[in-house]
Amino acid sequence: MVLFFGHGLGFRTVEGMIEALALRRRPGATRMPYLMLPATRPGFSYLYQFSSNRKEGTTPIMLFDDTLQRSTMSTDEYEENHEELLKNFITIRIGNSS
């Protein structure tokens, strides 16, 4: 049996994943969820600008490497080095470091 992982959904079969996504569709949506074969990685530096609780210089940036070891830095440090950081870390989160 092949299982897929979805953040917030856990591990599920193809049918289970599509069903879980269908239950969470935006009201008024007309297209059903479907399976895409390639795995993708969000553009974290692009999405960062839409962070709702972002306050320049005060919100810590959390970085996770491929062993899930966490590091933190200020938004100023992140802005100065974000191109290199995106090459070395698998996940970058904006928010509380606790």
C-alpha angles and dihedrals in degrees: 000000000000117000129195128203126224124180106250091011103065124206117338142154118259091263092046092049093050091047092050091049092047090055090054099048120134112264109267094022113151102189121076119225117264138187120262115196101215119077113227137199121219119242095247096182089054094046092048091078090064096054105131098205096045118135114178113251097001107068111085119231115222119207125192123197125207091278089053091247108157127225128175134207140165123270089248091057090046093050091051095050107022096121092057093040092056089058095052106038129060097206133025119189129187114214148056113357095207 
